[in-house]
Amino acid sequence: MQEMDYGLFRRRVMQAAGIDLGCYKENQMKRRLTAALTRSGHASLFDYWQAMEAEPALLRDFVDFVTINVSSFFRNREKYDELAGSVLPGLLKARRSLKIWSAGCSTGQEPYSIAIILSEHTPGVRHRIIGTDINASALRLAREAVYTRDDVKEVKPELVQKYFTVDGDKLRLKDPVRQMVEFRPHNLLADSYEQDCDLILCRNVMIYFTDEAKARVFRGFHASLRPGGVLFIGGTETIMAAPELGFELISPFFYRKRDPAA
Ligand SMILES: C[S@@+](CC[C@H](N)C(=O)[O-])C[C@H]1O[C@@H](n2cnc3c(N)ncnc32)[C@H](O)[C@@H]1O
């Protein structure tokens, strides 16, 4: 059996799929890789790689597996309450129509949660909501917008009734809200970033990144935001050295880009 080391595997994945596994925490990625290898039934990393080279669908499966896609609507409800109750009204004071980017949006629950909030708060106003992810399969499901009861467990029952159609044991997001979000593939570690954003959500994505990769992404988000724009991060995350990067903490998980004119 031929051996293949992790470094070589990483380089091959980078060449074939454009994903730099070196930007993800090594121990976590190796655990995930071992699980993927066991699941695939191949005896060694070398065999697994050869199978992926012969069958591109296997490489896509691997990427799907290592980029964990768990999500739900209004994940950490109290944070969305704060977003709806104070952060968004503050942004809407400055601009009537907002540009919002959900980076690492997985299967769409996060940008659609924002679309629901904005439909409630600013009916009839057109906003731009963009959902991006590295994982093409997740984006396909995001565009379909069909969910389970579990996905909507944190959504108020009256909102479930208003914005979803029940279809057997599935819930289909109604078209007016579905059409508020545009989805596109994007690799946070390689592609150029959206510009002039009022709000960026990047939650439970960077927990897998190395500190160096995180710092790079935070600098990118800072450049993407308008002065006074807000970055909303996940419940277990913090921005290291936020003031040096030009962010001020509004409250845990919400950071504002400093506005020199304010
Ligand atoms: C756990 S999900 C988070 C989904 C959503 N933000 C939430 O909090 O519910 C993490 C997502 O990050 C995406 N991701 C991982 N690496 C990425 C990268 N380099 N660029 C863009 N998205 C990435 C994964 O594909 C996955 O969909």
Ligand as a Chemical Component Dictionary entry (heavy atoms), coordinates in Angstrom:
data_LIG
# 
_chem_comp.id                   LIG 
_chem_comp.type                 NON-POLYMER 
_chem_comp.pdbx_formal_charge   0 
_chem_comp.three_letter_code    LIG 
# 
loop_
_chem_comp_atom.comp_id 
_chem_comp_atom.atom_id 
_chem_comp_atom.alt_atom_id 
_chem_comp_atom.type_symbol 
_chem_comp_atom.charge 
_chem_comp_atom.model_Cartn_x 
_chem_comp_atom.model_Cartn_y 
_chem_comp_atom.model_Cartn_z 
_chem_comp_atom.pdbx_ordinal 
LIG C1  C1  C 0  -21.548 25.375 10.125 1  
LIG S1  S1  S 1  -21.951 26.137 8.588  2  
LIG C2  C2  C 0  -22.547 27.709 9.140  3  
LIG C3  C3  C 0  -23.822 28.115 8.461  4  
LIG C4  C4  C 0  -24.436 29.431 8.960  5  
LIG N1  N1  N 0  -23.502 30.527 8.814  6  
LIG C5  C5  C 0  -24.879 29.306 10.391 7  
LIG O1  O1  O 0  -24.227 29.817 11.297 8  
LIG O2  O2  O -1 -25.912 28.660 10.637 9  
LIG C6  C6  C 0  -20.312 26.518 7.980  10 
LIG C7  C7  C 0  -20.308 26.863 6.484  11 
LIG O3  O3  O 0  -19.041 27.446 6.149  12 
LIG C8  C8  C 0  -18.753 27.048 4.831  13 
LIG N2  N2  N 0  -17.308 27.243 4.567  14 
LIG C9  C9  C 0  -16.262 26.525 5.046  15 
LIG N3  N3  N 0  -15.109 26.990 4.518  16 
LIG C10 C10 C 0  -15.452 28.033 3.708  17 
LIG C11 C11 C 0  -14.698 28.922 2.888  18 
LIG N4  N4  N 0  -13.371 28.816 2.803  19 
LIG N5  N5  N 0  -15.354 29.868 2.174  20 
LIG C12 C12 C 0  -16.721 29.958 2.242  21 
LIG N6  N6  N 0  -17.489 29.151 3.001  22 
LIG C13 C13 C 0  -16.856 28.193 3.726  23 
LIG C14 C14 C 0  -19.175 25.592 4.802  24 
LIG O4  O4  O 0  -19.356 25.109 3.484  25 
LIG C15 C15 C 0  -20.474 25.636 5.617  26 
LIG O5  O5  O 0  -21.603 25.755 4.791  27 
# 
loop_
_chem_comp_bond.comp_id 
_chem_comp_bond.atom_id_1 
_chem_comp_bond.atom_id_2 
_chem_comp_bond.value_order 
_chem_comp_bond.pdbx_ordinal 
LIG C1  S1  SING 1  
LIG S1  C2  SING 2  
LIG S1  C6  SING 3  
LIG C2  C3  SING 4  
LIG C3  C4  SING 5  
LIG C4  N1  SING 6  
LIG C4  C5  SING 7  
LIG C5  O1  DOUB 8  
LIG C5  O2  SING 9  
LIG C6  C7  SING 10 
LIG C7  O3  SING 11 
LIG C7  C15 SING 12 
LIG O3  C8  SING 13 
LIG C8  N2  SING 14 
LIG C8  C14 SING 15 
LIG N2  C9  SING 16 
LIG N2  C13 SING 17 
LIG C9  N3  DOUB 18 
LIG N3  C10 SING 19 
LIG C10 C11 SING 20 
LIG C10 C13 DOUB 21 
LIG C11 N4  SING 22 
LIG C11 N5  DOUB 23 
LIG N5  C12 SING 24 
LIG C12 N6  DOUB 25 
LIG N6  C13 SING 26 
LIG C14 O4  SING 27 
LIG C14 C15 SING 28 
LIG C15 O5  SING 29 
# 
